[in-house]
Amino acid sequence: MTLHGLRHSYCTMQMNENDKLTAADVSKLMNHTNLSTTYRYTHANTNKDEEAISVWDDFEDIEKSISI
């Protein structure tokens, strides 16, 4: 892993896993002058994507139990 790759990983972990920090806080930690740069450094979190999708699964389960 390169130093630059490590920066991306650090930024991604702070943005996706640290609920105590806002995007502006992470941007400041990364020494970015623009918040858009911080978002560019952040990679998608597949766990959060799966959680978001699972909301629809829960909704379908509720819908099925109502129609029975």
N, CA and C atoms as an extended XYZ file, in Angstrom:
204
Properties=species:S:1:pos:R:3:atomname:S:1:resname:S:1:resid:I:1 pbc="F F F"
N         0.840       -1.171        0.000 N   MET     1
C         0.000        0.000        0.000 CA  MET     1
C         0.891        1.242        0.000 C   MET     1
N         0.490        2.217       -0.761 N   THR     2
C         1.244        3.474       -0.815 CA  THR     2
C         0.762        4.413        0.285 C   THR     2
N         1.528        5.441        0.537 N   LEU     3
C         1.135        6.453        1.515 CA  LEU     3
C        -0.175        7.123        1.073 C   LEU     3
N        -0.302        7.369       -0.215 N   HIS     4
C        -1.521        7.989       -0.737 CA  HIS     4
C        -2.724        7.049       -0.540 C   HIS     4
N        -2.524        5.767       -0.758 N   GLY     5
C        -3.583        4.788       -0.523 CA  GLY     5
C        -3.993        4.734        0.937 C   GLY     5
N        -3.023        4.901        1.815 N   LEU     6
C        -3.293        4.928        3.247 CA  LEU     6
C        -4.153        6.140        3.614 C   LEU     6
N        -3.893        7.274        2.969 N   ARG     7
C        -4.719        8.473        3.194 CA  ARG     7
C        -6.170        8.214        2.783 C   ARG     7
N        -6.345        7.564        1.639 N   HIS     8
C        -7.702        7.235        1.184 CA  HIS     8
C        -8.393        6.318        2.201 C   HIS     8
N        -7.678        5.317        2.673 N   SER     9
C        -8.249        4.375        3.642 CA  SER     9
C        -8.613        5.079        4.940 C   SER     9
N        -7.741        5.931        5.429 N   TYR    10
C        -8.004        6.677        6.663 CA  TYR    10
C        -9.241        7.551        6.505 C   TYR    10
N        -9.304        8.270        5.407 N   CYS    11
C       -10.440        9.156        5.156 CA  CYS    11
C       -11.737        8.359        5.067 C   CYS    11
N       -11.699        7.250        4.367 N   THR    12
C       -12.877        6.404        4.207 CA  THR    12
C       -13.343        5.874        5.555 C   THR    12
N       -12.419        5.392        6.370 N   MET    13
C       -12.797        4.852        7.680 CA  MET    13
C       -13.391        5.931        8.578 C   MET    13
N       -12.807        7.110        8.562 N   GLN    14
C       -13.341        8.195        9.395 CA  GLN    14
C       -14.739        8.612        8.931 C   GLN    14
N       -14.930        8.699        7.633 N   MET    15
C       -16.234        9.130        7.100 CA  MET    15
C       -17.312        8.070        7.325 C   MET    15
N       -16.968        6.801        7.163 N   ASN    16
C       -17.979        5.747        7.207 CA  ASN    16
C       -18.180        5.119        8.580 C   ASN    16
N       -17.166        5.135        9.411 N   GLU    17
C       -17.246        4.383       10.659 CA  GLU    17
C       -17.259        5.244       11.919 C   GLU    17
N       -16.854        6.479       11.833 N   ASN    18
C       -16.770        7.337       13.013 CA  ASN    18
C       -17.960        8.289       13.044 C   ASN    18
N       -19.004        7.886       13.766 N   ASP    19
C       -20.232        8.684       13.825 CA  ASP    19
C       -20.061        9.993       14.583 C   ASP    19
N       -18.978       10.121       15.332 N   LYS    20
C       -18.755       11.334       16.118 CA  LYS    20
C       -18.214       12.484       15.274 C   LYS    20
N       -17.713       12.179       14.073 N   LEU    21
C       -17.132       13.205       13.206 CA  LEU    21
C       -18.063       13.547       12.053 C   LEU    21
N       -18.159       14.817       11.751 N   THR    22
C       -18.898       15.244       10.569 CA  THR    22
C       -17.944       15.233        9.376 C   THR    22
N       -18.499       15.391        8.198 N   ALA    23
C       -17.662       15.465        6.999 CA  ALA    23
C       -16.701       16.650        7.095 C   ALA    23
N       -17.157       17.742        7.678 N   ALA    24
C       -16.293       18.917        7.845 CA  ALA    24
C       -15.140       18.618        8.795 C   ALA    24
N       -15.398       17.831        9.840 N   ASP    25
C       -14.331       17.445       10.776 CA  ASP    25
C       -13.268       16.611       10.062 C   ASP    25
N       -13.726       15.651        9.276 N   VAL    26
C       -12.791       14.787        8.543 CA  VAL    26
C       -12.003       15.606        7.535 C   VAL    26
N       -12.674       16.528        6.878 N   SER    27
C       -12.005       17.401        5.909 CA  SER    27
C       -10.876       18.191        6.585 C   SER    27
N       -11.160       18.669        7.790 N   LYS    28
C       -10.146       19.408        8.541 CA  LYS    28
C        -8.978       18.496        8.926 C   LYS    28
N        -9.292       17.269        9.373 N   LEU    29
C        -8.238       16.303        9.715 CA  LEU    29
C        -7.354       15.986        8.513 C   LEU    29
N        -7.974       15.914        7.337 N   MET    30
C        -7.247       15.581        6.118 CA  MET    30
C        -6.499       16.786        5.548 C   MET    30
N        -6.758       17.966        6.136 N   ASN    31
C        -6.164       19.220        5.673 CA  ASN    31
C        -6.606       19.562        4.251 C   ASN    31
N        -7.881       19.269        3.950 N   HIS    32
C        -8.453       19.624        2.654 CA  HIS    32
C        -9.073       21.012        2.749 C   HIS    32
N        -8.871       21.821        1.743 N   THR    33
C        -9.477       23.149        1.745 CA  THR    33
C       -10.924       23.105        1.262 C   THR    33
N       -11.270       22.085        0.479 N   ASN    34
C       -12.638       21.941       -0.019 CA  ASN    34
C       -13.228       20.617        0.443 C   ASN    34
N       -14.472       20.667        0.884 N   LEU    35
C       -15.162       19.462        1.324 CA  LEU    35
C       -15.301       18.458        0.180 C   LEU    35
N       -15.394       18.957       -1.049 N   SER    36
C       -15.530       18.063       -2.203 CA  SER    36
C       -14.300       17.153       -2.354 C   SER    36
N       -13.149       17.632       -1.955 N   THR    37
C       -11.936       16.811       -2.008 CA  THR    37
C       -12.058       15.639       -1.039 C   THR    37
N       -12.600       15.892        0.129 N   THR    38
C       -12.790       14.839        1.127 CA  THR    38
C       -13.744       13.777        0.591 C   THR    38
N       -14.816       14.210       -0.049 N   TYR    39
C       -15.762       13.246       -0.612 CA  TYR    39
C       -15.117       12.432       -1.733 C   TYR    39
N       -14.209       13.047       -2.473 N   ARG    40
C       -13.512       12.324       -3.537 CA  ARG    40
C       -12.579       11.257       -2.949 C   ARG    40
N       -12.024       11.527       -1.792 N   TYR    41
C       -11.130       10.572       -1.118 CA  TYR    41
C       -11.894        9.407       -0.514 C   TYR    41
N       -13.169        9.612       -0.207 N   THR    42
C       -13.968        8.608        0.496 CA  THR    42
C       -14.510        7.572       -0.471 C   THR    42
N       -14.291        6.319       -0.145 N   HIS    43
C       -14.790        5.223       -0.975 CA  HIS    43
C       -16.081        4.686       -0.376 C   HIS    43
N       -16.879        4.067       -1.206 N   ALA    44
C       -18.167        3.537       -0.768 CA  ALA    44
C       -17.984        2.481        0.304 C   ALA    44
N       -18.915        2.452        1.212 N   ASN    45
C       -18.923        1.449        2.267 CA  ASN    45
C       -20.013        0.440        1.943 C   ASN    45
N       -19.617       -0.760        1.562 N   THR    46
C       -20.597       -1.766        1.139 CA  THR    46
C       -21.516       -2.179        2.280 C   THR    46
N       -21.048       -2.129        3.525 N   ASN    47
C       -21.914       -2.465        4.663 CA  ASN    47
C       -23.080       -1.490        4.760 C   ASN    47
N       -22.794       -0.199        4.587 N   LYS    48
C       -23.866        0.794        4.653 CA  LYS    48
C       -24.794        0.651        3.459 C   LYS    48
N       -24.253        0.295        2.301 N   ASP    49
C       -25.096        0.069        1.128 CA  ASP    49
C       -26.058       -1.082        1.391 C   ASP    49
N       -25.545       -2.153        1.983 N   GLU    50
C       -26.381       -3.317        2.282 CA  GLU    50
C       -27.449       -2.980        3.324 C   GLU    50
N       -27.084       -2.162        4.312 N   GLU    51
C       -28.057       -1.749        5.324 CA  GLU    51
C       -29.177       -0.926        4.687 C   GLU    51
N       -28.810       -0.043        3.776 N   ALA    52
C       -29.810        0.788        3.106 CA  ALA    52
C       -30.752       -0.066        2.276 C   ALA    52
N       -30.223       -1.046        1.600 N   ILE    53
C       -31.042       -1.928        0.768 CA  ILE    53
C       -31.939       -2.795        1.643 C   ILE    53
N       -31.444       -3.228        2.802 N   SER    54
C       -32.219       -4.107        3.667 CA  SER    54
C       -33.482       -3.432        4.200 C   SER    54
N       -33.530       -2.126        4.189 N   VAL    55
C       -34.735       -1.411        4.605 CA  VAL    55
C       -35.915       -1.844        3.743 C   VAL    55
N       -35.675       -2.033        2.456 N   TRP    56
C       -36.746       -2.470        1.555 CA  TRP    56
C       -37.168       -3.893        1.862 C   TRP    56
N       -36.221       -4.748        2.261 N   ASP    57
C       -36.567       -6.114        2.649 CA  ASP    57
C       -37.507       -6.094        3.853 C   ASP    57
N       -37.189       -5.251        4.839 N   ASP    58
C       -38.040       -5.131        6.026 CA  ASP    58
C       -39.430       -4.630        5.635 C   ASP    58
N       -39.481       -3.678        4.726 N   PHE    59
C       -40.755       -3.135        4.266 CA  PHE    59
C       -41.583       -4.221        3.584 C   PHE    59
N       -40.951       -5.047        2.759 N   GLU    60
C       -41.657       -6.145        2.093 CA  GLU    60
C       -42.213       -7.127        3.106 C   GLU    60
N       -41.443       -7.423        4.169 N   ASP    61
C       -41.895       -8.354        5.205 CA  ASP    61
C       -43.129       -7.789        5.912 C   ASP    61
N       -43.115       -6.507        6.204 N   ILE    62
C       -44.269       -5.864        6.851 CA  ILE    62
C       -45.481       -5.903        5.921 C   ILE    62
N       -45.237       -5.595        4.663 N   GLU    63
C       -46.312       -5.573        3.672 CA  GLU    63
C       -46.961       -6.970        3.557 C   GLU    63
N       -46.145       -8.010        3.555 N   LYS    64
C       -46.653       -9.389        3.464 CA  LYS    64
C       -47.481       -9.753        4.695 C   LYS    64
N       -47.013       -9.344        5.867 N   SER    65
C       -47.740       -9.703        7.097 CA  SER    65
C       -49.077       -8.970        7.179 C   SER    65
N       -49.163       -7.801        6.596 N   ILE    66
C       -50.419       -7.040        6.602 CA  ILE    66
C       -51.435       -7.685        5.645 C   ILE    66
N       -50.970       -8.166        4.518 N   SER    67
C       -51.875       -8.704        3.512 CA  SER    67
C       -52.364      -10.113        3.833 C   SER    67
N       -51.820      -10.733        4.875 N   ILE    68
C       -52.226      -12.101        5.231 CA  ILE    68
C       -53.504      -12.109        6.002 C   ILE    68
